[in-house]
Amino acid sequence: MNNETNHEDLIKAAMGSYGLKQEVARLHKENMKVVEGASSPVIRMMRPMMRIAASLLILIIAGSVYFYFNSTSEQLFDDAFISYSPVTTRGENADRSIDSRTTLFNRAYEYLQKQELDSSIAILQRIRNDAGAGSIAENADYYLALAYLRNHQAAKALTIFKKIAGDVDHPYYKEVSSWLLWKVRFLAWKQE
């Protein structure tokens, strides 16, 4: 008889446990229906915005990857290059120091066009360091940055382009856009 009582107690315990499991499963199912069906208006409104943000992020990443693999110093040089007409000074009243600086600049410009970059860079640096160079030095700024760019020295070009972009009175201020700065900065990062 003792054995039968133990057996009955085990059956009652198993039935109680099974009933408890069924009750927990039923409550869980009801709660899941409530959670799934009751999304707040804020959540419903945020979903499309999150999709748009994710799409924009993917476009930015794709554009950056494309630019990274397709940008070159030569391409940026070609985009930023502005043709320059050599200036000559004539007459008895022409200042010889200005004339020599102009001649130097014209020579540096010719070297830049012939892709003799080391010669062009040396002359343009000399003009920039000349205290009395005036507007020729401002021209030298821009073309020195271009020479650095073509010579695969984007970090040096970026420094000069930033200087030009920070000076609204510089004659090449409008040529150095924030987009150009971004592209040169990106190229400098790529070249590191």
Wavefront OBJ file of the C-alpha trace (Angstrom):
o trace
v 0.000 0.000 0.000
v 2.832 2.342 0.729
v 4.117 1.778 -2.777
v 0.751 2.657 -4.302
v 0.571 5.872 -2.251
v 4.001 6.937 -3.475
v 2.938 6.149 -7.022
v -0.261 8.234 -6.649
v 1.729 11.126 -5.168
v 4.136 11.011 -8.107
v 1.229 11.003 -10.580
v -0.392 13.983 -8.816
v 2.929 15.863 -8.813
v 3.490 15.125 -12.513
v -0.059 16.238 -13.351
v 0.441 19.441 -11.330
v 3.773 20.103 -13.050
v 2.245 19.488 -16.476
v -0.650 21.837 -15.649
v 1.800 24.499 -14.476
v 3.800 24.190 -17.710
v 0.609 24.498 -19.745
v -0.420 27.605 -17.796
v 3.022 29.238 -18.282
v 2.916 28.436 -22.010
v -0.563 29.958 -22.296
v 0.461 33.162 -20.463
v 3.618 33.441 -22.566
v 1.577 33.115 -25.761
v -0.846 35.831 -24.624
v 1.959 38.192 -23.665
v 3.712 37.696 -27.002
v 0.507 38.604 -28.841
v 0.269 41.810 -26.811
v 3.940 42.719 -27.422
v 3.828 42.009 -31.165
v 0.511 43.740 -31.809
v 0.978 46.836 -29.704
v 3.819 48.826 -31.249
v 3.713 52.426 -30.149
v 3.214 55.269 -32.656
v 6.790 56.397 -32.027
v 8.161 52.992 -33.003
v 5.963 52.879 -36.096
v 7.178 56.352 -37.082
v 10.861 55.553 -36.430
v 11.001 52.470 -38.663
v 10.843 54.346 -41.999
v 13.342 56.921 -40.713
v 15.732 54.196 -39.679
v 15.448 52.629 -43.133
v 16.211 55.985 -44.753
v 19.176 56.548 -42.427
v 20.510 53.076 -43.167
v 20.149 53.701 -46.919
v 22.015 57.001 -46.667
v 24.763 55.374 -44.630
v 25.160 52.657 -47.254
v 25.356 55.307 -50.015
v 28.000 57.282 -48.105
v 30.066 54.175 -47.481
v 29.743 53.060 -51.109
v 30.738 56.538 -52.349
v 33.727 56.652 -50.018
v 34.904 53.219 -51.122
v 34.494 54.210 -54.785
v 36.405 57.470 -54.236
v 39.128 55.676 -52.269
v 39.845 53.223 -55.068
v 39.412 55.669 -57.950
v 41.104 58.846 -56.700
v 44.610 59.662 -57.833
v 46.923 62.620 -57.485
v 46.844 63.153 -61.222
v 43.056 63.215 -61.314
v 42.843 65.787 -58.508
v 45.581 67.834 -60.163
v 43.621 67.871 -63.427
v 40.445 68.872 -61.586
v 42.124 71.748 -59.725
v 44.484 72.975 -62.431
v 43.809 76.453 -63.788
v 45.629 77.612 -66.872
v 47.860 80.583 -66.212
v 48.885 83.152 -68.792
v 52.520 84.131 -68.315
v 52.948 87.788 -67.491
v 55.723 89.915 -68.885
v 56.643 93.403 -67.846
v 58.098 95.783 -70.373
v 59.217 99.327 -70.511
v 61.676 101.595 -68.813
v 59.654 101.843 -65.587
v 59.421 98.080 -65.037
v 60.765 97.028 -61.662
v 63.589 94.541 -62.242
v 62.915 92.582 -59.002
v 59.273 92.061 -59.933
v 60.326 91.126 -63.454
v 62.763 88.490 -62.157
v 60.118 87.020 -59.829
v 57.630 86.891 -62.689
v 60.217 85.213 -64.890
v 60.924 82.692 -62.127
v 57.231 82.011 -61.690
v 56.759 81.561 -65.440
v 59.652 79.094 -65.470
v 58.151 77.172 -62.521
v 54.796 77.063 -64.325
v 56.479 75.671 -67.445
v 58.229 73.013 -65.344
v 54.888 72.112 -63.792
v 53.321 71.675 -67.218
v 56.267 69.522 -68.350
v 55.939 67.508 -65.119
v 59.428 68.440 -63.988
v 58.007 68.656 -60.514
v 61.165 68.883 -58.398
v 62.363 71.929 -60.360
v 58.930 73.540 -60.223
v 58.599 72.931 -56.473
v 62.063 74.373 -55.746
v 61.353 77.584 -57.669
v 57.844 78.018 -56.246
v 59.157 77.559 -52.692
v 61.816 80.170 -53.366
v 59.180 82.639 -54.602
v 56.927 81.964 -51.582
v 59.814 82.604 -49.189
v 60.682 85.921 -50.873
v 59.274 88.635 -48.595
v 58.718 91.107 -51.433
v 57.075 88.711 -53.865
v 53.537 90.089 -53.314
v 50.916 88.722 -55.686
v 53.447 86.442 -57.386
v 53.811 84.644 -54.026
v 50.044 84.137 -53.908
v 50.170 82.569 -57.369
v 53.109 80.469 -56.189
v 50.995 79.237 -53.236
v 48.351 77.732 -55.456
v 50.676 76.251 -58.034
v 53.017 74.876 -55.363
v 50.039 73.053 -53.852
v 49.239 71.688 -57.312
v 52.868 70.616 -57.817
v 52.817 68.803 -54.477
v 49.552 67.170 -55.435
v 50.892 65.916 -58.743
v 54.103 64.790 -56.981
v 52.057 62.494 -54.690
v 52.558 64.727 -51.647
v 48.929 65.372 -50.805
v 49.627 66.201 -47.144
v 51.850 69.151 -48.150
v 49.315 70.250 -50.758
v 46.558 70.100 -48.140
v 48.484 72.434 -45.816
v 48.762 75.075 -48.543
v 45.174 74.619 -49.726
v 43.956 75.106 -46.133
v 45.961 78.336 -45.909
v 44.392 79.591 -49.149
v 40.890 78.544 -48.029
v 41.358 80.466 -44.778
v 42.254 83.732 -46.520
v 39.251 85.326 -48.252
v 41.546 87.907 -49.865
v 43.682 85.260 -51.562
v 43.172 85.371 -55.350
v 42.647 81.587 -55.458
v 40.253 81.501 -52.483
v 37.256 80.587 -54.642
v 39.196 77.807 -56.370
v 39.810 75.964 -53.100
v 36.370 74.672 -52.236
v 35.525 72.559 -49.226
v 34.960 69.673 -51.663
v 38.524 70.032 -53.003
v 39.851 70.138 -49.430
v 37.888 66.996 -48.582
v 39.235 65.153 -51.641
v 42.836 66.205 -50.940
v 42.436 65.277 -47.261
v 41.096 61.877 -48.288
v 43.981 61.397 -50.741
v 46.521 62.396 -48.074
v 44.996 59.811 -45.741
v 45.176 57.236 -48.536
v 48.849 58.027 -49.202
v 49.916 57.609 -45.578
l 1 2 3 4 5 6 7 8 9 10 11 12 13 14 15 16 17 18 19 20 21 22 23 24 25 26 27 28 29 30 31 32 33 34 35 36 37 38 39 40 41 42 43 44 45 46 47 48 49 50 51 52 53 54 55 56 57 58 59 60 61 62 63 64 65 66 67 68 69 70 71 72 73 74 75 76 77 78 79 80 81 82 83 84 85 86 87 88 89 90 91 92 93 94 95 96 97 98 99 100 101 102 103 104 105 106 107 108 109 110 111 112 113 114 115 116 117 118 119 120 121 122 123 124 125 126 127 128 129 130 131 132 133 134 135 136 137 138 139 140 141 142 143 144 145 146 147 148 149 150 151 152 153 154 155 156 157 158 159 160 161 162 163 164 165 166 167 168 169 170 171 172 173 174 175 176 177 178 179 180 181 182 183 184 185 186 187 188 189 190 191 192
